[in-house]
Amino acid sequence: MVLIDGVVKNYDWGSLTAIPELLGRRATGEPVAELWFGAHPSGPAVLRESSTPLDEHIGVDPVAALGAAVADEFGSLPFLLKVLAAGSPLSLQVHPSTAQARAGFEREESLGIDRDGENRCFRDRRHKPELICALSEFSALCGFREPAESLELLATIPTEALDPVRARLAAEPSPEGVRGLLQWLLSQNGESAAALVGPVVAACRRESSLPFAAEREMVAELGRRYRRDPAVVVALLLNLVTLHPGEAIFFGPGSLHAYLRGTGVELMANSDNVVRAGLTAKHVDAVTLLDIVDTTPMTVDVQRPSAVDGVVSYRSPVPEFSLQRFDLNGEIRIEPGPAILLCTWGQAHVEGRASRHPLARGEAVWMSACDGPARLNGAATVFRAGLGCS
């Protein structure tokens, strides 16, 4: 059981202050988007005492680190824990299923696309389900809403530019109809995209009465940043959700989503596969996205679990990961690893068979399978990332 240091990721959508505050550092004026605690080769955490990357540490003895069953099934740590801090919107995106990831990876390999290249979508063969748990108020676009509700929203935006969108959706309010509408929207570019987005954004700014005021305000903000991006209009077809601290959402393959603003603990399968639809300067692959995206209306399942003996457990129906939150006011027993403990508030101590470590805000501990159970005590909030259902 050892202390690990996370890897900072500086993307332009990151918050200027949230992660520096978590780490007790002074903000530099540079956006800090993510803090990775895991063994992904694009940013493995580092053992504090030895400066050894976590993936290398695990690779020395995978059975001791992961347990025989996990080492045999996955070969490496199957999850990646992050702190995500969005000061502005992330790209509108989907993640693939395992079969889609394997096929996409092999296709891009055959095309000779550099695995680290900007135009790469599939950097590995794994799926990427993910869970986001809010640390602050956190807003996101989450899957397609019911077409009838989207038509109600579109009716509150007085512009003829939306007439083709309303007509297509009213004519075929089915998942295939929505897919066709999405394909049509993402095919707009240049002047045609500007001619659509501009009037829609202007109408959203003018109209502020209820209902759907939050949705119109969101589109006006997106349009200020992306004036020629049809994904701004796609956002009108998606569920807008605001999470309060402690609430969470799980995303499976094909769910079109975008995180808009806020700070959260994010836990996912150990993958970096992303297929983008827009709201970004990064590579967009609309053709591949249309093959992957699920246009079935999504009933947003916001998890609001209650603590049982100081333990909050979040649902994630995958074998790669599970997330728990410990609201400490005393001592609690921690199940054996492989696991990562991350403190987001207060001061704790974690004690195993052979070691004991203080755990301050922003610090994390790696627990190998061979460490056995541990005890956690103090007055703190600590998240545990571990294995999921089998």
NORQUI-V513503 format. One record per helix or strand. SS is the DSSP state (hx for helix, st for strand). FROM is the first residue (numbers start at 1). LEN is the number of residues. Records with the same first field share a line. If there is no record, write none. Layout:
SS=FROM-LEN, FROM-LEN
This chain:
st=2-4, 7-3, 14-2, 32-1, 34-5, 46-2, 53-1, 79-8, 92-3, 130-5, 138-7, 238-6, 248-4, 257-13, 275-4, 303-1, 308-1, 311-4, 322-13, 339-13, 356-5, 364-4, 374-13
hx=18-6, 54-7, 62-5, 68-7, 98-13, 147-9, 160-12, 175-12, 190-17, 213-13, 231-7, 286-7, 369-3
